[in-house]
Amino acid sequence: MKKKPLHMDNPKISIITSTYNSGKTLKDTIESVLHQSYTNIEYIIVDGNSSDNTVEIIKSSVVKFTEKNISFKWISEPDSGIYNAWNKGLKFVTGDWIVFIGSDDYFINNKVFEESVPFLSNALNNNNRFVYGKIEHVNQQKQKIEESGKSWKEQKKRFTYTMNIGHTGSFHHKALFEDHGNFNETFKIVGDYEFLLRELKNPKKDAFFLDKLLVVMREGGVSASLKNRLTLVKENKKARKLNGITSFSKELFFWEIRVRVILFFSKLFGENFAAKLADFYRKLLGKEKRWTA
């Protein structure tokens, strides 16, 4: 892709969603894109050959996007995981900013892009090519649990130790992919963190924090499962190593201990008890979602 000037007042935004058997939640995601007041967008869905009604939901949305004059592209075929799916989606991208949103998540209102675009210009003026905001976490019944998201000033120092900012609904300028390549598909959970480390491990590079709620995120995704918590720790270590970061991470060290304690109690007393223990740790520590025990 030919590089364009970074500063643009009316940037095109590309949204990518990967899906697999997402029939219960995908409509919310699609509707939240479809009803955005900002219209210079395109939507790309990469489905992993779902066996439920996911593809039917996608097909039924084609006419709606056509009526709104919004570019809508989709494919359905087997993939090797979320980062493989995202990389497939990137092949279709024609926008200036790229947003990844999960099929369990949805934009908090119909003015997310309209209200974010002026800040995207401000970010580029400061050479910030990654923009993130706040996330509202809800349960499966859409009942609010809490909000997450802190300023980059608060998070920057610890970012090279572990993922401490929300990724869903954040904005990546396409120059990031031109300069750093695509996602590393050997990761199962923290490929987004490894990708961002390529840019933000440089102390001269900053992310731009948008102090507003952008996305609603349902709890219960892949990174929330008890059985995946050790994988989270191991992949965080791997991401740091791949980016040449060798400093000791106290957060990762104690996080691994907490995870092993929780898994031990899970075997003794069951997952419900272990989940309550994990929630206790999270509330006690007050940390961000991705890297809590």
MIDOSE-1310 file (N, C-alpha, C; in nm, 2 decimals, decimal comma, always signed):
residues 293
mkkk	+0,08/-0,12/+0,00/+0,00/+0,00/+0,00/+0,09/+0,13/+0,00; +0,05/+0,22/-0,08/+0,13/+0,35/-0,09/+0,10/+0,43/+0,04; +0,20/+0,48/+0,10/+0,18/+0,56/+0,22/+0,12/+0,69/+0,19; +0,02/+0,73/+0,27/-0,04/+0,86/+0,26/+0,01/+0,95/+0,37
plhm	-0,01/+1,09/+0,36/+0,03/+1,18/+0,47/-0,05/+1,14/+0,59; +0,02/+1,15/+0,71/-0,04/+1,10/+0,83/-0,16/+1,19/+0,87; -0,15/+1,32/+0,85/-0,26/+1,41/+0,89/-0,38/+1,41/+0,80; -0,50/+1,37/+0,85/-0,62/+1,37/+0,76/-0,73/+1,41/+0,85
dnpk	-0,82/+1,50/+0,80/-0,93/+1,55/+0,87/-1,06/+1,46/+0,86; -1,06/+1,38/+0,76/-1,17/+1,30/+0,73/-1,13/+1,16/+0,70; -1,06/+1,09/+0,80/-1,00/+0,96/+0,77/-1,10/+0,85/+0,75; -1,06/+0,76/+0,67/-1,14/+0,64/+0,65/-1,11/+0,54/+0,76
isii	-1,21/+0,48/+0,83/-1,19/+0,39/+0,94/-1,23/+0,25/+0,89; -1,14/+0,16/+0,91/-1,17/+0,01/+0,88/-1,19/-0,06/+1,01; -1,30/-0,13/+1,02/-1,33/-0,21/+1,14/-1,32/-0,36/+1,10; -1,25/-0,44/+1,18/-1,24/-0,58/+1,16/-1,29/-0,66/+1,28
tsty	-1,37/-0,76/+1,25/-1,42/-0,85/+1,35/-1,40/-0,99/+1,30; -1,34/-1,07/+1,39/-1,32/-1,21/+1,36/-1,43/-1,29/+1,44; -1,49/-1,39/+1,37/-1,60/-1,46/+1,43/-1,58/-1,61/+1,43; -1,64/-1,68/+1,52/-1,65/-1,83/+1,51/-1,76/-1,87/+1,61
nsgk	-1,87/-1,92/+1,55/-1,99/-1,96/+1,62/-2,03/-1,84/+1,72; -2,05/-1,73/+1,66/-2,08/-1,61/+1,74/-2,23/-1,56/+1,72; -2,31/-1,66/+1,69/-2,45/-1,63/+1,66/-2,53/-1,56/+1,77; -2,49/-1,58/+1,90/-2,56/-1,52/+2,01/-2,53/-1,38/+2,03
tlkd	-2,42/-1,33/+1,98/-2,38/-1,19/+2,01/-2,35/-1,11/+1,89; -2,32/-1,16/+1,78/-2,27/-1,09/+1,66/-2,37/-0,98/+1,62; -2,50/-1,00/+1,63/-2,59/-0,89/+1,59/-2,57/-0,76/+1,66; -2,53/-0,77/+1,78/-2,50/-0,64/+1,86/-2,38/-0,57/+1,80
ties	-2,28/-0,65/+1,77/-2,16/-0,59/+1,71/-2,19/-0,53/+1,58; -2,26/-0,60/+1,49/-2,29/-0,55/+1,36/-2,38/-0,42/+1,37; -2,48/-0,43/+1,45/-2,57/-0,31/+1,46/-2,49/-0,19/+1,51; -2,40/-0,21/+1,60/-2,32/-0,10/+1,66/-2,23/-0,03/+1,55
vlhq	-2,19/-0,11/+1,45/-2,12/-0,05/+1,34/-2,21/+0,01/+1,24; -2,32/-0,06/+1,21/-2,41/-0,01/+1,11/-2,47/+0,12/+1,14; -2,50/+0,15/+1,27/-2,56/+0,28/+1,30/-2,47/+0,39/+1,34; -2,34/+0,38/+1,31/-2,25/+0,49/+1,34/-2,29/+0,61/+1,26
sytn	-2,28/+0,73/+1,32/-2,31/+0,85/+1,25/-2,20/+0,89/+1,15; -2,08/+0,85/+1,18/-1,97/+0,88/+1,09/-1,97/+0,77/+0,98; -1,97/+0,81/+0,86/-2,00/+0,72/+0,75/-1,88/+0,68/+0,66; -1,76/+0,75/+0,69/-1,64/+0,71/+0,61/-1,58/+0,59/+0,67
ieyi	-1,65/+0,48/+0,67/-1,60/+0,36/+0,73/-1,62/+0,24/+0,64; -1,55/+0,13/+0,67/-1,57/+0,00/+0,60/-1,57/-0,10/+0,71; -1,64/-0,21/+0,69/-1,65/-0,32/+0,79/-1,61/-0,45/+0,73; -1,53/-0,52/+0,79/-1,47/-0,65/+0,74/-1,50/-0,76/+0,85
ivdg	-1,56/-0,86/+0,81/-1,58/-0,98/+0,90/-1,51/-1,10/+0,85; -1,43/-1,16/+0,93/-1,36/-1,28/+0,90/-1,41/-1,39/+0,98; -1,48/-1,48/+0,93/-1,54/-1,59/+1,00/-1,46/-1,72/+0,98; -1,45/-1,79/+1,09/-1,37/-1,92/+1,09/-1,44/-2,04/+1,05
nssd	-1,54/-2,03/+0,96/-1,61/-2,15/+0,91/-1,71/-2,19/+1,02; -1,79/-2,10/+1,07/-1,88/-2,13/+1,18/-1,98/-2,24/+1,15; -2,02/-2,31/+1,25/-2,12/-2,42/+1,23/-2,26/-2,38/+1,29; -2,27/-2,26/+1,35/-2,40/-2,22/+1,40/-2,46/-2,12/+1,29
ntve	-2,54/-2,02/+1,34/-2,61/-1,93/+1,24/-2,53/-1,80/+1,22; -2,40/-1,80/+1,25/-2,32/-1,68/+1,23/-2,32/-1,64/+1,09; -2,30/-1,73/+0,99/-2,29/-1,69/+0,85/-2,42/-1,63/+0,80; -2,53/-1,69/+0,85/-2,67/-1,64/+0,81/-2,68/-1,50/+0,86
iiks	-2,64/-1,47/+0,98/-2,64/-1,33/+1,03/-2,56/-1,24/+0,95; -2,44/-1,28/+0,91/-2,36/-1,20/+0,83/-2,42/-1,17/+0,69; -2,48/-1,27/+0,63/-2,54/-1,26/+0,50/-2,66/-1,16/+0,51; -2,74/-1,17/+0,61/-2,86/-1,09/+0,63/-2,82/-0,94/+0,65
svvk	-2,69/-0,91/+0,68/-2,65/-0,77/+0,70/-2,60/-0,70/+0,57; -2,58/-0,78/+0,47/-2,53/-0,72/+0,35/-2,61/-0,61/+0,29; -2,74/-0,64/+0,28/-2,84/-0,54/+0,23/-2,84/-0,41/+0,32; -2,83/-0,43/+0,45/-2,84/-0,31/+0,54/-2,72/-0,22/+0,52
ftek	-2,60/-0,28/+0,50/-2,48/-0,20/+0,48/-2,48/-0,14/+0,34; -2,54/-0,21/+0,24/-2,55/-0,15/+0,11/-2,64/-0,03/+0,11; -2,76/-0,04/+0,18/-2,85/+0,07/+0,19/-2,79/+0,19/+0,26; -2,69/+0,17/+0,35/-2,63/+0,28/+0,42/-2,50/+0,33/+0,34
nisf	-2,48/+0,26/+0,23/-2,36/+0,30/+0,15/-2,23/+0,28/+0,22; -2,22/+0,17/+0,30/-2,11/+0,14/+0,38/-2,04/+0,01/+0,32; -1,92/+0,02/+0,29/-1,85/-0,09/+0,23/-1,84/-0,21/+0,34; -1,89/-0,33/+0,29/-1,90/-0,44/+0,38/-1,84/-0,56/+0,31
kwis	-1,74/-0,62/+0,37/-1,67/-0,74/+0,31/-1,67/-0,85/+0,42; -1,68/-0,97/+0,37/-1,67/-1,08/+0,46/-1,63/-1,21/+0,39; -1,57/-1,30/+0,47/-1,53/-1,43/+0,42/-1,56/-1,53/+0,53; -1,57/-1,65/+0,49/-1,59/-1,76/+0,59/-1,51/-1,88/+0,55
epds	-1,41/-1,91/+0,62/-1,32/-2,03/+0,59/-1,24/-2,06/+0,72; -1,19/-2,18/+0,73/-1,12/-2,22/+0,85/-0,99/-2,13/+0,87; -0,96/-2,10/+0,99/-0,84/-2,02/+1,03/-0,77/-2,09/+1,14; -0,66/-2,04/+1,18/-0,58/-2,10/+1,28/-0,59/-2,02/+1,41
giyn	-0,67/-1,92/+1,42/-0,69/-1,84/+1,54/-0,72/-1,70/+1,51; -0,74/-1,62/+1,61/-0,78/-1,48/+1,60/-0,68/-1,40/+1,52; -0,55/-1,42/+1,54/-0,45/-1,34/+1,47/-0,44/-1,37/+1,33; -0,46/-1,50/+1,29/-0,46/-1,54/+1,15/-0,58/-1,47/+1,09
awnk	-0,70/-1,47/+1,16/-0,82/-1,41/+1,11/-0,80/-1,26/+1,09; -0,74/-1,19/+1,18/-0,71/-1,05/+1,17/-0,62/-1,02/+1,05; -0,52/-1,10/+1,04/-0,42/-1,08/+0,92/-0,50/-1,10/+0,79; -0,59/-1,19/+0,79/-0,67/-1,20/+0,66/-0,75/-1,08/+0,64
glkf	-0,81/-1,02/+0,75/-0,89/-0,90/+0,74/-0,81/-0,78/+0,69; -0,68/-0,78/+0,73/-0,59/-0,66/+0,70/-0,57/-0,66/+0,54; -0,59/-0,77/+0,48/-0,57/-0,78/+0,33/-0,68/-0,70/+0,26; -0,79/-0,68/+0,32/-0,90/-0,61/+0,26/-0,91/-0,46/+0,30
vtgd	-0,82/-0,42/+0,39/-0,83/-0,28/+0,45/-0,79/-0,18/+0,34; -0,87/-0,07/+0,34/-0,84/+0,04/+0,25/-0,84/+0,17/+0,34; -0,87/+0,16/+0,47/-0,88/+0,28/+0,55/-0,75/+0,33/+0,60; -0,76/+0,44/+0,67/-0,64/+0,51/+0,73/-0,62/+0,46/+0,88
wivf	-0,73/+0,43/+0,94/-0,72/+0,38/+1,08/-0,79/+0,25/+1,09; -0,74/+0,16/+1,17/-0,80/+0,02/+1,17/-0,84/-0,01/+1,32; -0,96/-0,06/+1,33/-1,02/-0,09/+1,46/-1,05/-0,24/+1,47; -1,01/-0,31/+1,57/-1,05/-0,45/+1,59/-1,15/-0,46/+1,70
igsd	-1,26/-0,52/+1,68/-1,36/-0,53/+1,78/-1,41/-0,68/+1,78; -1,42/-0,73/+1,90/-1,46/-0,87/+1,91/-1,61/-0,89/+1,88; -1,64/-1,02/+1,84/-1,78/-1,05/+1,81/-1,87/-1,06/+1,94; -1,81/-1,05/+2,06/-1,88/-1,04/+2,18/-1,90/-0,90/+2,22
dyfi	-1,84/-0,80/+2,15/-1,84/-0,66/+2,20/-1,92/-0,57/+2,10; -1,94/-0,45/+2,14/-2,01/-0,36/+2,06/-1,98/-0,21/+2,10; -1,98/-0,12/+2,00/-1,95/+0,02/+2,03/-2,06/+0,08/+2,12; -2,02/+0,16/+2,21/-2,11/+0,20/+2,32/-2,22/+0,29/+2,27
nnkv	-2,20/+0,37/+2,17/-2,31/+0,45/+2,11/-2,28/+0,47/+1,96; -2,37/+0,55/+1,89/-2,36/+0,56/+1,75/-2,27/+0,68/+1,71; -2,21/+0,75/+1,81/-2,12/+0,86/+1,78/-1,98/+0,84/+1,81; -1,94/+0,71/+1,83/-1,80/+0,68/+1,88/-1,70/+0,73/+1,77
fees	-1,72/+0,70/+1,65/-1,63/+0,75/+1,55/-1,63/+0,90/+1,52; -1,75/+0,95/+1,52/-1,77/+1,09/+1,49/-1,70/+1,17/+1,60; -1,71/+1,13/+1,73/-1,65/+1,20/+1,84/-1,50/+1,17/+1,85; -1,46/+1,06/+1,79/-1,31/+1,02/+1,81/-1,23/+1,08/+1,70
vpfl	-1,28/+1,11/+1,58/-1,20/+1,15/+1,47/-1,12/+1,28/+1,50; -1,17/+1,38/+1,57/-1,09/+1,50/+1,60/-0,97/+1,46/+1,68; -0,98/+1,37/+1,77/-0,87/+1,32/+1,86/-0,77/+1,24/+1,78; -0,81/+1,17/+1,68/-0,72/+1,10/+1,59/-0,63/+1,20/+1,52
snal	-0,68/+1,31/+1,48/-0,59/+1,41/+1,42/-0,50/+1,47/+1,52; -0,54/+1,49/+1,64/-0,45/+1,54/+1,74/-0,34/+1,44/+1,77; -0,38/+1,31/+1,77/-0,28/+1,21/+1,80/-0,17/+1,21/+1,69; -0,21/+1,22/+1,57/-0,11/+1,21/+1,46/-0,02/+1,34/+1,46
nnnn	-0,08/+1,45/+1,50/+0,00/+1,57/+1,51/+0,11/+1,55/+1,61; +0,09/+1,46/+1,71/+0,20/+1,43/+1,81/+0,27/+1,30/+1,77; +0,25/+1,25/+1,65/+0,31/+1,12/+1,60/+0,27/+1,00/+1,69; +0,15/+1,01/+1,74/+0,09/+0,89/+1,82/+0,01/+0,81/+1,72
rfvy	+0,05/+0,69/+1,69/-0,02/+0,61/+1,59/-0,11/+0,50/+1,65; -0,12/+0,50/+1,78/-0,22/+0,41/+1,84/-0,30/+0,49/+1,94; -0,43/+0,48/+1,93/-0,52/+0,55/+2,02/-0,62/+0,45/+2,08; -0,63/+0,46/+2,22/-0,71/+0,37/+2,29/-0,80/+0,45/+2,39
gkie	-0,91/+0,39/+2,43/-1,00/+0,46/+2,52/-1,04/+0,38/+2,63; -1,16/+0,40/+2,69/-1,21/+0,33/+2,80/-1,31/+0,22/+2,75; -1,32/+0,11/+2,84/-1,40/+0,00/+2,80/-1,50/-0,02/+2,92; -1,63/-0,04/+2,88/-1,73/-0,08/+2,98/-1,74/-0,23/+2,98
hvnq	-1,72/-0,30/+3,10/-1,73/-0,44/+3,11/-1,87/-0,48/+3,16; -1,93/-0,57/+3,09/-2,06/-0,62/+3,13/-2,06/-0,77/+3,14; -2,16/-0,83/+3,21/-2,18/-0,97/+3,21/-2,26/-1,01/+3,08; -2,30/-1,14/+3,07/-2,37/-1,19/+2,96/-2,51/-1,13/+2,95
qkqk	-2,56/-1,08/+3,06/-2,69/-1,02/+3,06/-2,69/-0,87/+3,04; -2,57/-0,82/+3,00/-2,54/-0,68/+2,97/-2,55/-0,59/+3,09; -2,53/-0,65/+3,21/-2,53/-0,57/+3,33/-2,39/-0,52/+3,36; -2,37/-0,40/+3,38/-2,24/-0,34/+3,40/-2,17/-0,39/+3,52
iees	-2,04/-0,43/+3,50/-1,95/-0,47/+3,61/-1,86/-0,36/+3,65; -1,79/-0,30/+3,55/-1,70/-0,19/+3,59/-1,65/-0,13/+3,46; -1,57/-0,02/+3,47/-1,51/+0,04/+3,36/-1,36/+0,02/+3,37; -1,28/+0,02/+3,26/-1,14/+0,02/+3,27/-1,08/+0,11/+3,17
gksw	-0,96/+0,16/+3,19/-0,89/+0,25/+3,10/-0,83/+0,36/+3,18; -0,70/+0,37/+3,17/-0,62/+0,48/+3,23/-0,53/+0,55/+3,13; -0,49/+0,67/+3,17/-0,41/+0,75/+3,08/-0,27/+0,68/+3,05; -0,22/+0,71/+2,93/-0,09/+0,66/+2,89/+0,02/+0,70/+2,99
keqk	+0,01/+0,82/+3,05/+0,11/+0,86/+3,14/+0,11/+0,77/+3,26; +0,00/+0,72/+3,30/-0,01/+0,62/+3,42/+0,04/+0,49/+3,38; +0,02/+0,45/+3,25/+0,04/+0,31/+3,21/+0,18/+0,29/+3,14; +0,24/+0,39/+3,08/+0,35/+0,38/+3,00/+0,47/+0,30/+3,06
krft	+0,50/+0,34/+3,19/+0,62/+0,28/+3,25/+0,60/+0,13/+3,26; +0,48/+0,08/+3,29/+0,46/-0,06/+3,31/+0,43/-0,14/+3,18; +0,41/-0,07/+3,07/+0,36/-0,14/+2,95/+0,46/-0,24/+2,90; +0,59/-0,22/+2,92/+0,69/-0,31/+2,87/+0,70/-0,43/+2,96
ytmn	+0,63/-0,43/+3,07/+0,63/-0,54/+3,17/+0,51/-0,64/+3,14; +0,39/-0,58/+3,10/+0,28/-0,66/+3,07/+0,17/-0,57/+3,01; +0,07/-0,63/+2,94/-0,04/-0,56/+2,87/-0,13/-0,50/+2,98; -0,13/-0,37/+2,98/-0,21/-0,30/+3,08/-0,31/-0,20/+3,02
ight	-0,34/-0,21/+2,89/-0,43/-0,12/+2,83/-0,53/-0,20/+2,75; -0,65/-0,15/+2,74/-0,75/-0,23/+2,66/-0,73/-0,21/+2,51; -0,75/-0,32/+2,44/-0,72/-0,32/+2,29/-0,85/-0,32/+2,21; -0,96/-0,38/+2,25/-1,08/-0,38/+2,17/-1,13/-0,24/+2,15
gsfh	-1,16/-0,21/+2,02/-1,22/-0,08/+1,99/-1,11/+0,03/+1,98; -0,98/+0,00/+1,99/-0,88/+0,10/+1,98/-0,84/+0,12/+1,83; -0,78/+0,23/+1,81/-0,75/+0,28/+1,67/-0,60/+0,26/+1,64; -0,57/+0,19/+1,53/-0,43/+0,17/+1,48/-0,41/+0,24/+1,35
hkal	-0,32/+0,34/+1,34/-0,30/+0,40/+1,21/-0,23/+0,29/+1,12; -0,27/+0,29/+0,99/-0,22/+0,18/+0,90/-0,07/+0,19/+0,89; -0,01/+0,30/+0,92/+0,14/+0,31/+0,91/+0,21/+0,21/+1,01; +0,14/+0,18/+1,12/+0,19/+0,08/+1,21/+0,22/-0,05/+1,14
fedh	+0,12/-0,10/+1,06/+0,13/-0,22/+0,99/+0,23/-0,21/+0,87; +0,24/-0,10/+0,81/+0,34/-0,08/+0,71/+0,48/-0,09/+0,76; +0,50/-0,04/+0,88/+0,63/-0,03/+0,94/+0,67/-0,16/+1,02; +0,57/-0,22/+1,08/+0,60/-0,33/+1,17/+0,55/-0,47/+1,13
gnfn	+0,48/-0,47/+1,01/+0,42/-0,60/+0,97/+0,29/-0,63/+1,04; +0,24/-0,75/+1,02/+0,11/-0,80/+1,07/+0,13/-0,87/+1,21; +0,02/-0,93/+1,26/+0,03/-1,00/+1,39/+0,10/-1,13/+1,38; +0,17/-1,16/+1,48/+0,24/-1,29/+1,49/+0,14/-1,40/+1,52
etfk	+0,12/-1,49/+1,43/+0,01/-1,59/+1,44/+0,05/-1,71/+1,53; +0,17/-1,71/+1,59/+0,20/-1,82/+1,68/+0,14/-1,79/+1,82; +0,09/-1,67/+1,84/+0,02/-1,63/+1,97/-0,12/-1,67/+1,96; -0,18/-1,71/+2,07/-0,32/-1,75/+2,08/-0,40/-1,64/+2,15
ivgd	-0,34/-1,56/+2,24/-0,41/-1,46/+2,32/-0,35/-1,32/+2,32; -0,22/-1,31/+2,32/-0,16/-1,17/+2,34/-0,09/-1,13/+2,22; -0,13/-1,17/+2,10/-0,06/-1,12/+1,98/-0,08/-0,97/+1,96; -0,19/-0,92/+2,01/-0,21/-0,77/+2,01/-0,10/-0,70/+2,09
yefl	-0,07/-0,75/+2,21/+0,03/-0,70/+2,29/+0,17/-0,70/+2,23; +0,20/-0,82/+2,17/+0,33/-0,83/+2,10/+0,34/-0,73/+1,99; +0,23/-0,71/+1,91/+0,23/-0,62/+1,80/+0,26/-0,48/+1,85; +0,19/-0,44/+1,96/+0,20/-0,30/+2,01/+0,34/-0,28/+2,07
lrel	+0,40/-0,38/+2,12/+0,53/-0,37/+2,18/+0,63/-0,33/+2,07; +0,61/-0,37/+1,95/+0,70/-0,33/+1,84/+0,71/-0,18/+1,83; +0,61/-0,11/+1,85/+0,60/+0,03/+1,85/+0,64/+0,10/+1,98; +0,57/+0,05/+2,09/+0,57/+0,12/+2,21/+0,68/+0,09/+2,31
knpk	+0,76/-0,01/+2,27/+0,88/-0,04/+2,35/+0,98/+0,07/+2,34; +0,97/+0,15/+2,23/+1,06/+0,26/+2,21/+1,01/+0,37/+2,31; +1,10/+0,42/+2,40/+1,06/+0,52/+2,50/+1,02/+0,65/+2,43; +1,06/+0,67/+2,31/+1,02/+0,80/+2,24/+0,88/+0,79/+2,17
kdaf	+0,82/+0,67/+2,18/+0,69/+0,65/+2,12/+0,58/+0,65/+2,23; +0,47/+0,71/+2,20/+0,36/+0,71/+2,30/+0,23/+0,67/+2,23; +0,15/+0,61/+2,31/+0,01/+0,59/+2,28/-0,07/+0,71/+2,31; -0,19/+0,73/+2,25/-0,28/+0,84/+2,28/-0,40/+0,79/+2,35
fldk	-0,43/+0,84/+2,47/-0,54/+0,80/+2,55/-0,66/+0,89/+2,52; -0,77/+0,83/+2,48/-0,90/+0,90/+2,46/-0,98/+0,88/+2,58; -1,00/+0,98/+2,66/-1,07/+0,97/+2,79/-1,22/+0,96/+2,78; -1,27/+0,86/+2,71/-1,41/+0,84/+2,70/-1,44/+0,69/+2,67
llvv	-1,56/+0,65/+2,70/-1,60/+0,51/+2,68/-1,62/+0,49/+2,53; -1,56/+0,38/+2,48/-1,57/+0,35/+2,33/-1,65/+0,22/+2,31; -1,62/+0,12/+2,39/-1,67/-0,01/+2,36/-1,73/-0,08/+2,49; -1,83/-0,16/+2,46/-1,89/-0,25/+2,57/-1,83/-0,39/+2,54
mreg	-1,77/-0,44/+2,65/-1,71/-0,57/+2,63/-1,77/-0,68/+2,73; -1,82/-0,78/+2,67/-1,88/-0,89/+2,75/-1,77/-0,97/+2,81; -1,78/-1,00/+2,94/-1,69/-1,09/+3,01/-1,71/-1,23/+2,96; -1,60/-1,31/+2,98/-1,61/-1,45/+2,94/-1,54/-1,49/+2,81
gvsa	-1,45/-1,39/+2,76/-1,38/-1,42/+2,64/-1,26/-1,52/+2,66; -1,18/-1,54/+2,56/-1,07/-1,63/+2,57/-0,97/-1,60/+2,68; -0,95/-1,47/+2,70/-0,85/-1,43/+2,80/-0,90/-1,44/+2,95; -1,03/-1,46/+2,96/-1,09/-1,47/+3,10/-1,10/-1,61/+3,15
slkn	-1,09/-1,71/+3,07/-1,10/-1,85/+3,11/-0,99/-1,89/+3,20; -1,02/-1,96/+3,31/-0,92/-2,01/+3,40/-0,81/-2,09/+3,34; -0,85/-2,17/+3,25/-0,75/-2,27/+3,18/-0,65/-2,19/+3,09; -0,69/-2,07/+3,05/-0,60/-1,99/+2,97/-0,51/-1,90/+3,04
rltl	-0,52/-1,89/+3,17/-0,44/-1,79/+3,24/-0,29/-1,82/+3,24; -0,25/-1,94/+3,25/-0,11/-1,97/+3,24/-0,06/-1,94/+3,10; -0,14/-1,96/+3,00/-0,10/-1,93/+2,87/-0,08/-1,78/+2,85; -0,17/-1,70/+2,92/-0,15/-1,55/+2,92/-0,01/-1,51/+2,97
vken	+0,02/-1,57/+3,09/+0,15/-1,54/+3,15/+0,27/-1,58/+3,05; +0,26/-1,70/+3,00/+0,37/-1,75/+2,92/+0,38/-1,66/+2,79; +0,27/-1,62/+2,73/+0,27/-1,55/+2,61/+0,32/-1,40/+2,63; +0,29/-1,35/+2,75/+0,34/-1,22/+2,79/+0,49/-1,22/+2,79
kkar	+0,55/-1,33/+2,85/+0,69/-1,35/+2,86/+0,75/-1,36/+2,72; +0,68/-1,44/+2,63/+0,73/-1,46/+2,50/+0,73/-1,33/+2,42; +0,62/-1,25/+2,44/+0,61/-1,12/+2,36/+0,73/-1,03/+2,40; +0,76/-1,02/+2,53/+0,87/-0,94/+2,58/+1,00/-0,98/+2,52
klng	+1,02/-1,12/+2,52/+1,15/-1,17/+2,47/+1,17/-1,14/+2,32; +1,06/-1,16/+2,24/+1,07/-1,14/+2,10/+1,10/-0,99/+2,07; +1,07/-0,90/+2,16/+1,10/-0,76/+2,14/+1,22/-0,71/+2,22; +1,30/-0,81/+2,26/+1,43/-0,78/+2,32/+1,42/-0,72/+2,46
itsf	+1,31/-0,74/+2,53/+1,30/-0,69/+2,66/+1,33/-0,80/+2,76; +1,44/-0,78/+2,83/+1,49/-0,88/+2,92/+1,48/-0,84/+3,07; +1,44/-0,72/+3,10/+1,43/-0,68/+3,24/+1,33/-0,76/+3,31; +1,35/-0,78/+3,44/+1,26/-0,87/+3,53/+1,13/-0,80/+3,55
skel	+1,02/-0,87/+3,53/+0,89/-0,82/+3,55/+0,83/-0,87/+3,68; +0,82/-0,79/+3,78/+0,76/-0,82/+3,91/+0,62/-0,86/+3,89; +0,55/-0,78/+3,80/+0,40/-0,81/+3,78/+0,38/-0,95/+3,72; +0,46/-0,99/+3,62/+0,45/-1,12/+3,56/+0,48/-1,23/+3,66
ffwe	+0,59/-1,21/+3,75/+0,63/-1,31/+3,84/+0,52/-1,34/+3,94; +0,46/-1,23/+4,00/+0,36/-1,25/+4,10/+0,22/-1,29/+4,04; +0,20/-1,25/+3,91/+0,08/-1,29/+3,84/+0,09/-1,44/+3,82; +0,20/-1,50/+3,78/+0,21/-1,64/+3,76/+0,19/-1,72/+3,89
irvr	+0,24/-1,67/+4,00/+0,22/-1,73/+4,13/+0,07/-1,73/+4,16; +0,00/-1,62/+4,14/-0,14/-1,61/+4,17/-0,22/-1,71/+4,08; -0,18/-1,72/+3,96/-0,25/-1,81/+3,86/-0,24/-1,95/+3,91; -0,11/-1,99/+3,95/-0,09/-2,13/+3,99/-0,17/-2,16/+4,12
vilf	-0,18/-2,06/+4,21/-0,25/-2,08/+4,33/-0,40/-2,10/+4,30; -0,45/-2,02/+4,21/-0,59/-2,03/+4,17/-0,62/-2,17/+4,10; -0,53/-2,21/+4,01/-0,55/-2,34/+3,95/-0,54/-2,45/+4,05; -0,46/-2,44/+4,15/-0,45/-2,54/+4,25/-0,58/-2,55/+4,33
fskl	-0,64/-2,44/+4,37/-0,76/-2,44/+4,44/-0,88/-2,48/+4,35; -0,86/-2,46/+4,22/-0,96/-2,51/+4,13/-0,97/-2,66/+4,13; -0,86/-2,72/+4,13/-0,86/-2,87/+4,14/-0,91/-2,92/+4,27; -0,89/-2,85/+4,38/-0,94/-2,89/+4,51/-1,09/-2,87/+4,53
fgen	-1,13/-2,74/+4,49/-1,27/-2,70/+4,53/-1,36/-2,67/+4,41; -1,30/-2,68/+4,29/-1,39/-2,65/+4,17/-1,36/-2,51/+4,12; -1,41/-2,49/+3,99/-1,39/-2,37/+3,92/-1,46/-2,25/+3,98; -1,58/-2,28/+4,04/-1,66/-2,17/+4,09/-1,58/-2,10/+4,21
faak	-1,52/-2,18/+4,29/-1,45/-2,13/+4,40/-1,32/-2,05/+4,35; -1,26/-2,11/+4,25/-1,14/-2,05/+4,19/-1,17/-1,92/+4,12; -1,29/-1,91/+4,06/-1,33/-1,79/+3,99/-1,36/-1,68/+4,09; -1,42/-1,71/+4,21/-1,44/-1,61/+4,31/-1,31/-1,57/+4,37
ladf	-1,21/-1,66/+4,38/-1,08/-1,62/+4,43/-1,01/-1,52/+4,33; -1,02/-1,55/+4,20/-0,97/-1,46/+4,10/-1,03/-1,33/+4,11; -1,16/-1,32/+4,12/-1,23/-1,19/+4,13/-1,18/-1,11/+4,25; -1,16/-1,19/+4,36/-1,11/-1,12/+4,49/-0,97/-1,06/+4,46
yrkl	-0,89/-1,13/+4,39/-0,75/-1,08/+4,36/-0,77/-0,95/+4,27; -0,85/-0,96/+4,17/-0,87/-0,85/+4,08/-0,92/-0,72/+4,15; -1,02/-0,74/+4,24/-1,07/-0,62/+4,32/-0,96/-0,57/+4,41; -0,89/-0,66/+4,47/-0,79/-0,63/+4,57/-0,67/-0,55/+4,50
lgke	-0,64/-0,59/+4,38/-0,52/-0,53/+4,32/-0,56/-0,40/+4,23; -0,69/-0,40/+4,19/-0,74/-0,29/+4,11/-0,67/-0,28/+3,98; -0,63/-0,39/+3,92/-0,55/-0,38/+3,79/-0,64/-0,39/+3,67; -0,58/-0,37/+3,55/-0,65/-0,38/+3,43/-0,69/-0,52/+3,39
krwt	-0,79/-0,54/+3,31/-0,85/-0,67/+3,28/-0,75/-0,77/+3,23; -0,67/-0,74/+3,13/-0,59/-0,84/+3,06/-0,49/-0,91/+3,16; -0,44/-0,84/+3,26/-0,33/-0,90/+3,33/-0,36/-0,93/+3,47; -0,49/-0,94/+3,51/-0,52/-0,97/+3,64/-0,52/-1,13/+3,66
a	-0,52/-1,17/+3,79/-0,51/-1,31/+3,81/-0,63/-1,39/+3,78
